[in-house]
Amino acid sequence: MRRTFTLRELARLAQGVGPGALPAGTPAERLAALIPLAAAQRGLSGPDQGDDDVVDPYGGNDALYQRSFDELLPAVTVIGAVARG
């Protein structure tokens, strides 16, 4: 579980990793370097872990799928920005 994150948790923890902490390199290399640094951030801040959950749209209507997408998009944006440097 040390290397397993929800997307929202990884995005939240990635924001606590300083920009200079990740090496120069490809986005894949930067993302690989981010994982242990993000894991080290666990427990340092006390946000409600429920904030890391995403609504499960399975079997729902289009509005529920849109809500799930809207919850995930900011996290994907943050992770992508960190990986690109």
N, C-alpha and C positions, 0 to 999 in steps of 0.2 A: 504493500500500500504506500510505501514511501515515494514511489514514482507514478502513482495513479492520481489523477486530478480530474475534477469536472472542468469543463472549459472555463466556467466562470471563476472557479477557484484559482486555476492557473493564471488567468488574467489579473485577478486581485493580487496574488502573490508576486507576479511579475512586476507590478507597479512598485513593489518594495525593494526590488533589485536595482541598484544604481546603474546608470547607463554605462559607466566605465567598468563594471564588473564582468561584462561579457566580452569575449575576445572578438577581434576583427575576423571576418570570415564570411562564409556563405550563410544564408538564412538557416539552413539545416544545421550547420555547425553552431550557430548562435543559439538556436532552439535547444540543441542537445546540451549545451553549456548552461542554459537557463534552468533545466529540470532540477539538478541538485541544489542550485541556488534558491529556487522557488520553494523546494521542500524544506530548506533550512529556515524559511520565513514562517513556516507553520507554527502557530502558538505564540508568535510575537505580537500579533494584534488580535483583538477580541471581537471581530464582527460575527454576527449571527451566521452560523454555517448554513442556515436556511436561505441566506442570500446567494449561496452558490448553486442552489437547485434551480432547475428549469421545469416549467410545466410540461407534462407528457402529453403530446397532442394525439397519440395513437387512438384512433377510433373517433376522434373529435371532428368538429366542423372546420371550415376554412378559417374562421376567426381564431380558433384555438391554435391552429398551425401558425398563423400570423403572430400570435402572442409568443409562441415558442421561438420563432425566428427573431422577433424583436428582443427577446431576452438574450439570445445567443450572439447576435450581431456585434454588440459592443465588445464582448469578450474576444471574439475572433479578430476584431479590429485592433485591440490592444496587443494581442499575441503576435499578430502579423507585424505591427509596428516595431515591437521589441526584436523580433527575428530579423527584420530588415536593417535595424540599427538606425 
